[in-house]
């Protein structure tokens, strides 16, 4: 009788684990893409499923959300190494391709990787930064981009590089706060500023910014 109860408890435990791993899962499917720069065929991941739970994951405290936190999100061509966020990969303006080719000239990725997801995110993001520099991106884009870089450098335990990226994000948030009103709500900018200060070790400044965010109308 006791053995039966134990078996039932074990079965219940694994059922609960399976339930929550399914409920909180994100899934990806493979799809073929043609590199817009060198015309090489690549296999990249596309989102297959996710749920609203992604907005509760800890990255929200850096004001970034899945899939920006996922290894699939930065595509990288196996031939020319064009690296971009997944939603930008097949949307390159044709007139920018010559400049992007120049920016990629000499780029190499050390190692033999079977899939693009095996290439460290920091490596892909460093290449992507060179590419986006040719695309006339605004402060809003770069502020988020550097928060993403900071997140992934931190995941890879490279704190100096994480701090460097977060300082850039903080500078961009501060610049947006001190300039003319833009597309990013001021409340969000105070939240971003506070978050970056916290992750840079300035908790006093972070608390001040977050209190300002609380008092600011959205």
N, C-alpha and C positions, 0 to 999 in steps of 0.2 A: 504493500500500500504506500509506504514511504517512498519507495523507488518510483512509483507511478507519479507521485506528486512532484518529485524532483524533475522527472522527465518533462512533465507539463510546464513547470516553471522555466526550465531551460528553453523549451519550445516557444513559450510566451516571450521570453527575453529576446530571442533571435527574430521573432516576428515583429517586435517593437523596433528593433534595430533596422530590420529590412524596411519597415514602413517609413521610418524617418529618413533613411538614406534615399528612399525613392521620392518622398514628398519634397525633400530639400535638394534634389538633384538637378543639375543642368546637363543637357546632352547636346552632342555635336554630330554632324554628319559630314562626310567628305564630299567635296565638289571640285571639279576641274576649273581652273582659271588660266587664262593666257596672260602672261606678263605684258603690260602695255609698252614696256621699254624694249625688251629683247625678243618678245613673242614666244618665249619658252612656256610650255604647258606645265603647270604646277597643280598639286592637290592640296587644298586648304580646307579648314573646317568652317562649316556654317552652322548657325544656331538651329537646333532641332526642337528643344523645349526648355522652358524655365518657368518660374512662378514669381509672384510678388514678394516672396521671401527674400529675394536678392537684395531688396532695399533695407533689410534688417541686418545684413552682414557687416562686420566691424569696419570695413573700408568706408562706410558712410561717415565715419568720424574724420576722414580726410576729404570728404565730399567727392568721392568717386565711387562708382558702382559697377558691378558686373555688367558686361563682359570685359570692361577695362582692366579688371583684376585677373583675367584668365589668360593662360599661356597661348590660347588659340587666337587672340585678338589682333596680334600684329603679324600680318602675312609677310613672307620673305621669299623672293624668287631664288631658286636653287642655282641659277646661272649668273644673273647680273647683280643679285642681292638687293634688288628694289624691295624696300621694307616700308609698309604703311599700315595704318589701322584698317581693319577689314572693310569698313564701309567706304573707304577712299580708294581701294586698290584698283578698281576698274572704272574710276571716274577721273583719271588724270586729264587735265586740259592738254590737248595735242600740242599746243604751242609751247608748253612748258617742258616737253620731253627732252629737247636738246640740252637745256640747262640741267635737268635731272641726270642725264647721262654724264655730263661733266662732273656733277657732284658725286656720282657713284664711281667715277674713274679711280682705279686703284683700291677700291674697297675689297677686302677679303675677310672671310669668316674662317677662323682656325677650327679644325676638327672635321670629322666625317659624320655628318648628321643624316639619319635616314628620313626624318620628318622635320619640318620647320619648327614644330613645337619643342623639339629637343635643343634648339639653339637658345641660349640664355636670353631672357626677355631684355636684359640690359643691353646686350649686343644689338638686338633688332631695333630697340628704341633709339640707340645712338645713331644707327644708320637712318632710321625714320626721321630723326631730327634734321639731318643734312638734307633730306628730300623735302620736308615741309618748309625748310628755309627758302626753297625756290617757289613756294606756292602762295606767298602774300597773306599769310595767316595773321589774325589779329590777336590782341592781348588776351581776349577771352579764351581762344584756342590754346595759346601757349601756357596760360595759367593752369588749365586742366592738364595739358601735356606734361608739364613739369611735376604736377602732383602725381600723375601716373608713373613717371620715371622715379620719383621719390619712393613710391610704394614698392615698385619692383626691385629697386636697389636695396631697400630694406629687407625684402623677402630673401634676397641673395646675400644678406649679411654684409653689405658694403655700405656701412654707415656714413663715411665721408662723402661718397657720391650721392647717397640719399639726402644728406643735409644740403649739399650743393644744389640739387634739384629743387628742394623745398624752399630754399632761400630765393631762388628765381621765381617760384610760384608766389611767394609772399610779396616780393617786389612788384610783380605784375598785378596782384590784388590791390596793393596799396596805391599803385598808379591809377587803377580804375576808380578807386574810391576818391582820389583827389582830383580826378578829371571830370569832364562832362558826363552826365548820366548816359550809360550805354545800354546794351541789351541784357546785361546781367543785373538782376535785382540787387540793390544795395545790401539788403538783409543777407543774401547769399555771400556777398563779398566780405562782410564782417565775419560770417561763419568760417569762410575759407581762411581769412587772415588769422582768426583765433586758432583754427586747427593747425595751421602751419607753425604758428608760434609755439603751440604745445609740443609738436613733434620736433621742434628745434630747441626745446628745453626752456622756453620762456613762458612758464605757466602764469606768471603775474600778468604779462601782456595778453596771454590767451584769455584769461578770465575777463579782463577789461573788454576785449573785443567781443567775446561771447555775450557779455551783459549788454553791450551796445546792440548786438544782433537781436537779443530778446526784446529790446525796446523799440526796434525799428519795424515799421509796418512793411509787410510784404507787398 
